[in-house]
């Protein structure tokens, strides 16, 4: 038995021991579960239906030293063509309809963010209009503290229900330092099961008008119809990554099936048949060229799974 086959069989056995409430799938292609459309199969793909069985599963995996990582909607993810070398824990089943109570809403990690924004608009709850066009799940958006222009989802989080790698289920109240630019350091390596968001009352029509304005701006400034993973690079302090790439003439730069968008330079497009190596190589070329020409070392926003 190969080393790869060995960890898979061990992990599968441990997951089966965790009991009911987990769907355990084998060799699930990830190309159809990422916005870039790139990625080989997940050897083990685990879908928890509730936090409790997941807690038991993570405790077993952690105890055996078997690595795992969490999947939302795959909107900012670049996956190796051979697939990830760890167990994938997917939030897709944690997507029940949001529970609205006054000006707060509890929503599962697997619920899609644009759908949530639309649901809140109908309920007359404001504060997430900026996220109407941000692809991805609620859990992934909180993990990355997704945002656009002046808005960040972390500013709306009241608390987060999490599962630690050791199997502890805990409701964490939002606190200073929990969120940073495109990161959530206060959540560490916990799985996000659900979150409570704090919003404000407003006229549904006024909310809808702001959503339309954001949508129009996004459609006119981003390659919304093409396969991409959103912004590839974080904005450096005091500047914009897209502006730097455009200034350095990197629009249209390509490696294989991966190309820098002509609409917004901080987007890499899968124009058809792009591989992990195409995108990864293009990212490395861009970072090296920006560093050489500006002295700025760009940090990636997109995550890589190998």
N, C-alpha and C positions, 0 to 999 in steps of 0.2 A: 504494500500500500504506500502511495506517495505521501509526502508531508502534507500536500494540499488536501488530498482525500482524507487523511487522518483527522485534520482539524474540523473538516466538514462533518464527518461522521460523529465526532465527539460533540460538536456543537448541536447537531441535530438531536442526539440522545438527550443532552441536557435540556433542550427546549421542549422536548416531548414530556420530560419530567415535570415541567412547570405547570402542566395541567391545561384545563379548558380555557377558552378565551383568547387563544392565539391561533392565527392561521400561519402555518409554516409551509412555505413553497420552495421548490428547488429550481435553480437555473432560470430565473426570471430575467428576460432581456430588459436592460435599462435604457436602451436607445429610445424606446417609446415612452419612457417615464422622465425624460429630460427635455428641456426646451431646445437644447442644441441638437437633439436627435442623435446623440453619440453615446456609446457605452455598451460594453459586453454584458453577459449575464451575471446576476447576483447568485452565487452558489446557494446561499440561504437567504430567503426574503421573508421576514417575519412581520405579520400585521396584527398588532394587539387591538382588541376590541374594548378593553378597559385598562386603567393603570395597574390594577392589582396583579393580573397574570404577567404583565410586562415586568413588574417589580421582581417577581419570582424568577423570571427568565434572566434578567440582567444580573441578578445576584449569582446565579449559577454560572453564567458566562464569565463574569468578572472573577469569580473564585477559581475558574479553570484557566484564566489568563487568555481567553479567546477574545479578540478585538471585535468591536462593532461600531457602527455609526448610524446616524438618523437621517431619514429621507422625508422631505416634505413633498413639494410639487416638482422638485428638480429644476427650478427656474434659474438658479445660479450655480450650476454644477457641471463639471467636465469629468466624465467617467472614462477610464481606460477601456480600450477595445477588448481587452481580455477580461474585463469585469473587475469589481473590487475584491481585495484579498481579505475580506472580513464579512461578518454578518450584517445585513442591512435591516434596520428596524424602520418600518414605514408607518407614517401617521394617518394613512388614507382612511381607515375605518373610524377614526375619532372625529367625525364630521356631522354630528347631529345638529339640528337647527339651533341657532343661538337662543339663549335664555335671557330675555330682556327684563330688567327690574329697575324701573325708574330711569335714571341716567347711566346705568351700568349694564353691561352685557357680558355673560359668560359664553365663551365659544371654544369649541374643540380645536386641537392643533391641526387637524386635517381639513378644516373648512377653508375654502378658497377665499382669499382676501378680497378680490373684486366683488364676489358674490356677497360677502359680508357688508361691504360699503353700500351696495344697492339695497340690502335688507335694512340697514340702518337709516338710509334716506327715506324709505317708506314709513319707518317708525318715527321720523322727525328727530333723529339723533345725529348731531354734527360733530366733526372733529377728525374724521378719517377720509374726507373727500379727496385729499391728495393721493390716496392709495387706490383710487378707483381703477387705475390702469397698471398697477404693480402686479405682475403675475406671481403666483406662489400661494402657499398655504399660510394660515395664521401662525402656526408653530415655526415654520421656516422664516417668516417675516420678523417674528419676535427674536428669533435666534440671531438674525443678521441686523436687527434694528433697522428694517427697511424704511426708506424714506425717499422723498423727492422734493426739491426746492426747500421750503421752510418746514416741512412736516417730517416727523419720524414717529413710527408706531410706538417706540419705547416711551414717549411722552404721554401716551394714552393708557399705559398698562398700570392697573391697580395691584394685581397679584398674578402669580403664575403657579399652576399646579404642575409639579415636576416629579420625575422619578430619577433617583440617583443611580449611578452605575452599581452601587452596592445594594440596590433594591429598596431604598427608603423613599416613601411617598411623602411629599411635603408641599404645602402651599406657601410660597414665598411672597411676602409683600414687596411691592416696588420700593426701592431705597436708593439713595445716592450711590453712584458707582455701578449700579446694575447694568446700565446701558452706556455705550459709547458710540462713536461714529462707526456705523456698519458692524457693530459687535455687541455682545451682551456678556461682558466679563463676569458679572455677578451671578450668572446662571451656570458658569463653569461648564462641565460636561454632562449636565443633567438633560434628560429627555423632557420636552415640553408636552404635557398631555392636554392642557387647556389654559385659558387665561381669562381674567376679568379685566375689561376695558372700561375706562371712565370717559363719558362723552358729555355733550350739552344739548339741551333742547333748542330746536330751531324750526322754522317753517320748511316743510319738505320741498317746496318749490324753490326756495332760496338755496337749499342744499343741492338740489338737482342742477341749478344753474352753475354753481361752483364746480360740480363734477363735470359738466359739459365743457367748461373753460379749461380744466385740467386735461380732459380728453383731447380737445382740439389742439392744445399746445403739444401734447405728447405725439399725436398722429403727425403733426407737421415737423417735428424735430427728431423723431426716432424711427428706426426701421421696424415698425410694428408688424409688418406683414411677412417678415423673414425669420428663419430659425436663428435664435440667438439666446444668450444667457444673461441678457441685461448688460449693465455696465461691467466691463472687464476689470477696470482699475478703480481703486478708491481715489478720490480727489486729494491731491497733496494740499497741505495747509496753504491757504491764500490763493489757490489757483484751481483750475479744472483740468482733469486728465484729458478730456476730449479736446480742449483748446490746445494743449501741448502736442497731442498727436497730430492735429490738423496743422499747427504751425510748423511741425517738422516734416510735413508732406507725406504722412503715413496713410491717409485715406486711399483705399484701393490696394494697399500692400497685401499680398496673398501668399499663402503656402498651401499647395494642394487645393482642397475644397474649402479652405478657410480664408476669409478676406475681411479686411477692415472696412466697415460700412462707409459708403459715400455720403450718407445722410448725417450720421453722428459717429465721430471717429473713435469713441470709447465703446463701440459695439463691434464684436467680431461675428460675422455671419457664416453659417454653414450653407454655402451656395449649392451644395449637393455632393454627397460622398465624402465629406470631411471626416478625418479620423482624429483620434485623441492627439496623436503626434503632430498632425497639421496645426491644430489649435495651440497646443503647448509650445511648439516651435515658433509660431507666429507671436505668441505672448512674449517669449524670451527675446526674440529679435526686437520687438517694440521696446521692451524694458531697457535692453542694452543701448539702443539708439537714443532713447530719451535721456538716459544717464550720461552718455557721451556728449550729447549736444547741449544739455541744460544743467547737468549736475544733479538732477532730481531722480531719486530712485523710487519708481512707482511700485505701489503695493497692490496686489491683486484683490479684487472683490470676489471674483468667481472662485469656487472651491474645486480642488482636484481630488479625485478618488482613483487610486491605483491598486 
